[in-house]
Amino acid sequence: MHIDIQARGFSLTPALFSAVESEVRAYESLFPELHASLHIRLSDVNGQRGGTDKCCLVSVRVGRRRKMVAVSDLNADMYRAIPGAFAKLERATRTLLAREHRRRMTPGVSSPEVPQER
């Protein structure tokens, strides 16, 4: 699994990198067949003003059609925003994969046709 981590507005410390890496490993163990590229963006929305402003945005392409799943979590503590975002990512990935599985298993259901230009 390819991982792209970027911190916006602050430096990516080894501790933050480790927190992200452990969540990525857990996600990878749940979905080993994905072989996906994860894009993680950590940001401090309000800068020095404080408040609930630490954001973790995670995106990945999932399934046969490589649909984009993007989730985020906002928290006062980045170390809580990271697992929050990955929990949402896990739910979204399970939902999308289940939907694709049902679509493939339902007899008589074909994929939508793409209109052709004239």
C-alpha positions in Angstrom: 0.0 0.0 0.0 1.4 3.4 -1.0 1.1 6.1 1.6 1.3 9.9 0.9 1.3 12.0 4.1 1.4 15.7 4.1 1.2 18.2 7.0 -0.2 21.6 6.1 0.7 24.5 8.3 3.0 22.6 10.7 5.8 20.1 10.5 5.1 16.4 10.5 6.7 15.1 13.7 7.9 11.5 14.1 5.1 11.0 16.6 2.4 12.1 14.2 3.9 10.0 11.5 3.9 7.0 13.8 0.2 7.6 14.7 -0.8 7.7 11.0 1.4 4.7 10.2 -0.3 2.6 12.9 -3.8 3.5 11.6 -2.6 2.7 8.0 -1.4 -0.7 9.1 -4.7 -1.4 10.9 -6.6 -0.4 7.7 -4.4 -2.5 5.5 -4.9 -5.5 7.7 -8.7 -5.1 7.4 -8.6 -4.7 3.6 -5.4 -6.6 2.4 -6.9 -7.1 -1.1 -7.2 -3.3 -1.9 -3.5 -2.6 -2.8 -4.5 1.1 -2.7 -2.8 4.4 -2.4 -3.8 6.4 0.7 -3.5 10.2 0.7 -3.5 11.7 4.2 -3.6 15.4 4.8 -3.1 16.8 8.3 -3.9 20.4 8.9 -4.4 23.0 11.5 -7.5 24.9 10.2 -7.4 27.9 12.6 -3.7 28.2 13.0 -2.6 29.7 16.3 -6.1 30.7 17.4 -6.8 27.3 18.9 -10.1 25.4 19.2 -11.5 22.4 17.5 -9.4 22.8 14.4 -7.1 19.9 13.8 -8.2 18.1 10.7 -7.2 14.7 9.3 -8.4 14.1 5.7 -7.9 10.6 4.2 -8.7 9.6 0.7 -8.4 6.3 -1.2 -9.7 4.6 -4.3 -11.7 1.5 -3.6 -13.3 -1.4 -5.4 -13.4 -2.6 -9.0 -14.4 0.8 -10.3 -11.8 2.6 -8.2 -14.3 4.9 -6.6 -12.8 7.7 -4.5 -13.6 7.5 -0.8 -12.6 10.6 1.2 -13.3 11.2 4.8 -12.2 13.7 7.4 -12.3 14.2 11.1 -12.0 17.5 13.0 -10.9 17.6 16.7 -9.0 19.8 19.1 -6.3 17.1 19.3 -4.6 15.7 16.1 -4.0 12.4 17.9 -7.8 12.0 18.1 -8.5 13.3 14.7 -6.3 10.7 13.0 -8.1 7.6 14.4 -11.5 9.3 14.0 -10.8 9.8 10.3 -9.6 6.2 9.9 -12.7 4.8 11.7 -14.9 6.7 9.2 -12.7 5.4 6.3 -13.2 1.8 7.5 -17.0 2.3 7.6 -17.1 4.0 4.2 -14.8 1.3 2.6 -17.0 -1.5 4.0 -20.1 0.1 2.7 -18.7 0.6 -0.8 -17.4 -2.9 -1.0 -20.7 -4.4 0.2 -22.6 -2.3 -2.3 -20.3 -3.6 -5.1 -20.7 -7.1 -3.9 -24.5 -6.9 -3.8 -24.5 -5.4 -7.3 -22.4 -8.3 -8.7 -24.5 -10.9 -6.9 -27.9 -9.6 -7.9 -29.1 -11.5 -11.0 -30.3 -9.5 -13.9 -28.8 -6.3 -12.8 -26.4 -4.8 -15.3 -24.2 -1.8 -15.0 -25.6 1.4 -16.3 -24.9 2.2 -19.9 -23.0 5.2 -20.8 -24.8 7.4 -23.3 -23.1 7.7 -26.6 -22.5 11.0 -28.4 -24.2 11.5 -31.8 
